[in-house]
Structure formats: C-alpha cells, structure tokens
Amino acid sequence: MSDDSGLWLLAAGPAGATALYWALYRYYRNTDKSHGFEHETDIDAKPVTGSERKVGEVKGTQQRRIDGDNVGDYRQRVKRLR
C-alpha cells in the first residue's frame, strides 16, 4: 500500500463525521422548515374592551383565607353528570 492511498482514508474520517453531524443537525433542527412567528404572523391589535368598575378590595394581610374558598369541601365544585 502506498502513502497516497492511505491519505484519503485518513481525511475521510473527519469529513464523514462533519457530514454526519451536519445532516443530523439539519434533520432534528428543521431550520429550513421552522415557522418564524415574528416574521410570518400578522397580528391585528385591537383596543382593550371592558369596564373600570371596582369589584372588591382587600387591604393588608389580616385575612388568612379567601372568602368562598373550598378547602374544607374541595369536591363541591365538581358537577357530576347524571
């Protein structure tokens, strides 16, 4: 075996590893097929709707529980179908 024939075999290892890495990277990342949300999506902004009616107020941390909680009877909110 001559020296020239072994040189291409020595260079094929890193070249093959680089090609395999690039192919797996492209396959799993799908960089050419991914959706660019910021660039491809149109978002129409609309004014905020609602009211400014105040519904309640809690000042300080004197209350240890929230009114209407279901800690004691946690299945109360479950509605069974008959």
ABEGO torsion letter per residue (X at the ends): XBAAAAAAAAAAAAAAAAAAAAAAAAAAAGAAABBBAAAABBBBBBBBBEBABBAEBBBEAABABBBGBAAABAAAABBBBX
